[in-house]
Amino acid sequence: MADNIARVFADAIAPDPARPLLTWYDDATGERTEISGATAANWVAKTANLLVDEAAVTHGDPVGVLSPPHWQTAAVLLGCWAAGTTVADSPGPVEVLFAAADRVTEADAWPAGERYALALHPLGLPLRVVPDGFADYVNAVRVHGDHFGGAPAGPQDTALLTRATARAAQLGIPSGGRVLIDTARHPDPVDWLLAPLVAGASTVLCAHLDPEKLAARTHTEQVTHTLA
């Protein structure tokens, strides 16, 4: 196994960058967004460049991510790890805070030098109204480069990859498979993001999963394993 998360991500998409890497559903809103490996890599690189060039983070700096399982959250997390930062798992001071628009009220518990709000729009559009004290993530990230030069593995990489490998085995995620994941049952990014990556699997990530749609979706998306 590679020794850093950025390399695991690169290895996962290398065989076919055009293949869907993450397909997002929200059954409460009817949203569906499909992200290829190449598109994800673009978002990840832009996020890493944002952190390094605009927010001036350095290796190991703490970053907060207050955002639910989502394709855009995946890009932010992978961008943070690519830049060699530490994603904080509890409130406290951080260099940068990324927060979904409906969670910005929690920001006081996360003192940060830079703050970015995520609209989590299915098409990746920016916020119509940007919360006070925040910059819009989409508008900020789009001006940054599509490629990132790379950083040393972050302090969390080994522990997270060890956990992800164990979880992939425990959850029975097949190598190279297509896994449907209910976000309500598996909100930890080790489960919904990293475990599929270490297995080389693509993901159908479902929020507010409607059980009545499960059978049809499994067939339509050619799902090989279900975590619901």
N, C-alpha and C positions, 0 to 999 in steps of 0.2 A: 504494500500500500504506500502511496505517496506520503511524504512527511509534512505536507501542508494542504490546507483546504483549497487554495487557489489551484494547485496542481491536480487535486481530485476533481475539481470542477472542469478544468481543461481536458483531463483524460476522459471524463464522462461525455463530453460533447464532441470530442475529436473524431470518432468514427463516422459521424454524419451530422454536421452542424445544422443542417436544414431540418432535421427530425424534431418533432415537438418534444420539448424538454419538460414543460409545465403547462398544463391546460387548467384554467381556472373557471370554476362555476360558483355562482351564488344563487341558490334556489329561491331566496327571498326576493331577489330583484330580477332574476332571469338573465343575469350576466354570464357570458362565456368569453374567455380570452385565451388564445393559444399562443405560447411563446416558444420559438425555436431555440436551440442551443446558441445559434449565432446572434439572435436578438438578445437573449439573456446576457451573452458575453459583452455586447455593446453597452447595456445598462450597467453591468458590473464594472466595466472599465471606466465609464463616465463617473460612477459613484466613487470609485477609488481615487480618480483624479481630482474630483471635487474635494475629497477629504484632505489630500496631500497638498494640492495647489491653492485651494481657496480657504479651507479651514486650517491649513498648516499643521495637521496632526503629525506626530512622530511615532516611531515604532512602539507598540505597547500602550499607547494612550487609550483611556477609557472612552467608549462611545455608548450612548443609550439608544435603544430602538424600541419605541412604544407603538407597536403596530401588529395587527393580527396576522395569522397565516394568509398570504396573498402573493401573487406573482411579483408585485412591486416590493413587498417586504423581502422576498427572496433576493431580489437584486440589491437591495440595501445591505442586507446581512452579508452576502457574498462580497460586495464591494468593501465593506468594513474589514472582513477577514483578508481580502486581497491586499489591502493597504497595511496589514500587520497590526491593526488595532485590536483592543480587547472589548468585546461587547459585554457591557455590564449586565448582571442578572438581578440587581436590586437597586433601589433609588440611592442617589448620591451624586456628588459632583462628577461631571463628565466634560470632555472637551467639546463634543458635538452631540446634539440630541436630534434624532429623527422621530417624529410623532405623527400618527394618523390624525386627521383633522378632528375626529371625535374624541381624541385623548389629550389634546393640548392642555386641558385643565389640570392634568397631572404634572405639568412641566415644573411647577414650583419645587417639587421633590427631587428634581434633576437639574441643579444649577449647571449651566452650560455656556461656553463661549459663543457657540454658533448653534442656531436652532432651525430645523427645516421641517415644514409640515407637508404631509402626504395626502393627496386627495384620494388615492386608491381608485381612480377612475378606470373603468374597464379598458379604455383606449389610451390610457396614459396621459390624459389631459391635465392641465394645471387646475388649481383651485380657482373658483370664481371670486372668493373673498379670502384673503390670507390673514390668519389670526395675528393679532398684535404680538410683536416680539419674535416673529418667525419669518423666514424666507420660504417661498414656495419651492419645494424640492424639484419638481419637474422643470420649472423655469431656470433654476440654478444649475441643474445637472446637464441640461441639454447643450450648453456652450463648451463643455469639457471634452477632451479627446476620447476617441473611440477605442484606443488601445492604452493599456497601462503597462509600464515597464516592469512591474513586479517589485515585491518587497520580501524580506525574509519572513519565514513562518512566524505568525504571531504567538504570543504566550499561551493562547488557548488551544492552538491547533492540534497538538498531540492528544490532549485529553478529549477534545470534542470528536476527533476522528476515531479514537478508541471506543468511545461511547456509541458513535454512529455505526461502527462495524458490528458491535455487539447487538445493537437494536435491529439492524438489518437482518441478522440471523434470528433473533427472537421473534421478529414480526413475520419472518418467512418471505422477505422481499426477494424475488428471483433475480438473478443476474440478467441484466438486459431486458427485464420485463417492463410492463406498464402497470402502475400501481394506482388504484383509486383510494384516496385518503379522505376520511371525514374529519374536518378540522376541529369539530367539537370534541371528538374522541382523542385526537392527537395534536394538541396545540403547540407542543414543544418542537422548535425547529430542528432538533436532533432527529425527531421522528419524521416530520413532513418534508424536510429539506435535505439534511445531510445523509440520513440512512439510504434514501433512494440514490443519492449521488454516489456513495461509496459502492453501491451495488450496480452502478451503471444503468439504473432504471429511469424511465420517464414517469411523470406524475400527473394524475388527474386529481386536482385539489378541490374539494367541495365544501363550501360553507353553507350552513342551514340546509343540509342534505335532506331532500325529500325522499323517504323510503320508497314511494311509489314510482320514482324515476330511476331507481338504482339498476334494475334489470336492463332496461332499455339503454341506459348510459354505459353500462358495462359492455354491452354488445357494440354500440356505436363507437365507443372509444377504444375498442379492442383491448379491454382491461384483462390482465393475466392474474392479478392478485388484488384483493379488496381488503382494506382496513377500515371497516365501517361498523 
